[in-house]
Amino acid sequence: MKNILLTTLLLTYFLGHSQSILKSNSGETLYSWETPQANVLPTGDLQWAPLPFQLEKGASVRYIDFENGNDNNDGLTTASAWKRHPWDPAASGIAKTTFGIHTYIFKRGVAYRGVLAAKHSGTFGNPVRLTSDPEWGTGEAAIYGSVQVTSGWQKADATTAPNIPNPEMVWFRSISGIDNPTK
């Protein structure tokens, strides 16, 4: 669970921050995630100082809106966005058959609930980008790597969750193929 949460937080962070290629003082190529994002104060404390977000698009762009997109659209504009990323096994239509090096722009304010298994890595200077556009949607774009479950929840008790303190404060839902980790 901790790994899923950490992955979600990191993807949320990277979708909101540029993945541009930068040059160091020595001319060495650096990516934005390799540059300092904090300053060390004289007291030894750290002061958060992230680089401002800069949207960088590659030569080919595709748009993804998990709430209102349609995999049968072409994905070339915000108005014709896909619902799912081509790397998602649940993708269908045109989205499923698309491959190659693209910039994938996820709509801000929308949680993408799907699984992404990378099938391409891009090339030097032309990476596959997973990003967001500040002019499309509000808030942050996030990839949750999950499926929303809205029904079938049950309140736990000492029998169903014997190793959890205050089990009556826990709600759960059994999902086929996953063992109950509370026992």
PyMOL commands that set and color helices and strands:
alter all, ss='L'
color gray80, all
select helices_A, chain A and resi 2-15+32-34+78-80+93-97+167-169
alter helices_A, ss='H'
color red, helices_A
select strands_A, chain A and resi 21-23+29-31+38-40+46-48+61-64+103-108+111-112+122-123+126-127+129-137+142-143+154-155+171-172
alter strands_A, ss='S'
color yellow, strands_A
deselect
rebuild
show_as cartoon
